[in-house]
Structures are given as structure tokens and as C-alpha cells.
Amino acid sequence: KLLETIKGILSNFKGEFLEPILARGYPKKADFENLERLADEVLSKHKEIGII
């Protein structure tokens, strides 16, 4: 529901939405792994469009 709310607020956004990372409390190992995956995905997208 949170993601749909954000997408609704940013309905005019022309970029691409990536899968969010949600963590509650102290981050666990899986949270850091998900963050690393997201960082790799952002890097890949930036390389794709030639800004890195």
C-alpha cells in the first residue's frame, strides 16, 4: 500500500520506480543485502543511460 501511495503522489514522475527496501528496527543482514542489491541496480541503470 505504501508503494501505491507514493506512486499516486508522484504520478507525473517520468523516471523508473525500483523495488523499495523496507526495514523496521535495527537492520538485519538481509536488509543490508537488499540495500546492496538496490545499489547495484541503481549503478546498472546509470551505466545503461550513460551517466556513469
Rosetta blueprint (number, residue, H / E / L):
1 K L
2 L H
3 L H
4 E H
5 T H
6 I H
7 K H
8 G H
9 I H
10 L L
11 S L
12 N L
13 F L
14 K L
15 G L
16 E L
17 F L
18 L L
19 E L
20 P L
21 I L
22 L L
23 A L
24 R L
25 G L
26 Y L
27 P L
28 K L
29 K H
30 A H
31 D H
32 F H
33 E H
34 N H
35 L H
36 E H
37 R H
38 L H
39 A H
40 D H
41 E H
42 V H
43 L H
44 S H
45 K H
46 H H
47 K H
48 E H
49 I H
50 G L
51 I L
52 I L
